[in-house]
Amino acid sequence: MKLQSLLSDADKKTTRILAVSVDRAADLEKMSQKVLARAPGDLQFTLLSDPDHAVISRYGLLNMEAAQKGRFLPHPTTYVIDRHGIVRWKFTEVNYKIRPTNEMVLEALRQAQ
């Protein structure tokens, strides 16, 4: 189930979901169009491009093992940041297959309010 669909109407007005990728903006746009062509309205978050991995590196999320092979990929990470810019919750996992559950993120959002 999509996280955006779990938010209350009030939360949807104050909560933004962003994704940061090393893909170039043009590639993200192509991917977004493919997703939307298959499932209109499915892409319910903003994709941000970080092809030089400046943000990913600054936050210590760069997968160094992959970087040594020329693949500049981040470790999957989820942040909950309050309206003052303070990180209230962070989930980082080295194994890209392990992600936080929607329930974990929703609870972190509740705690941050």
N, C-alpha and C positions, 0 to 999 in steps of 0.2 A: 504494500500500500504506500502511496506517495506521501511524503511528509507534508507537503503543502495542503493536501486534502484533509489532513488531520487537524490543521489549525482552525481555531474558531474564527468567525468573521472579524471579531475585534483584533485577534492576533494577526490576521492577514494584513491588517492596516498598519501594524507596527513591526512586523517581522519580515526580514529580507533574507532570501536564500541565494548565496553566491557560490560559484565554483571557479577555482583558478586552475588553469591548465597551461602546460608548456606549448600547446598547439598555437599556431599563428591565428590571428583573428579571422582571416579568410577561411581557414580550415574549420574553425569553430562554427562559422556561419554556414558552411556547406553541411556540416554534421547536424546543425540545428534544423536546417531545411529538410534533411532526410527524415529526422525524427518527427517533425511536424507533418510531413507528407504521409507518414504511416499512421500517426496518431495525433490529429489536430488537438491543440491545447495541452499536449503532453509535456512540453518543456516549460516547467513552471519555476524556473530559476534563471538567474543571469550568469552567463559564461564570461569569464574574464581571461584574457590572454596574457601569458607571462613567458614568451618564447625565449627570453634570455635568462630565465629562472631567477630573476633578481629578488622578487618577493619570496619565492619558495626558498631560496638560499638564505635570505635575511632571517626567516623564521626557523631556520635549522631543519627544514623538511626535505632537503635534497637527499635522494637515495644515492649515497656515495658509491655503493657497489655497482649500480647501473651507470653512474657518471663515469666511472673508470673505464667503462665499455663504450663511452660516447653517447649514452642515452641519459639525458638529463630529466629524470622523472622524480616527482615528489613522493614521499611516503603519504598514503592517504590520511588526511587529517580533517577533523571537524572541529570548528570553534563555535562557541556561543559568546558573542560580544555584546555588551549592553549598549544603550544609546549614548553612553559617555566614552565609548571606545575601550572599555576595560574588558579583558578576556575573563569570562566567568566560568568557562568550562572548555576543556580541550580533550580530544580523543585522537591519538595517533597510534597507528599500528604499522609495523614493518611489513607484515603479510598483507598484501593488497586485497586478498580475498575476505579479510575480516574487517567489517565496518560496524559502526554503532547502530543499534536498532533505532527505529523511529521513537520507541518509548523512551530510550535513553536520552535522545535529543529533546523530546518534548519535556521531560522532567528537568533537564538542564535549562530549558527556556523558562519554565515555571519558576525555578530557583533564581533566575537572573532578574526577574521582575521585581 
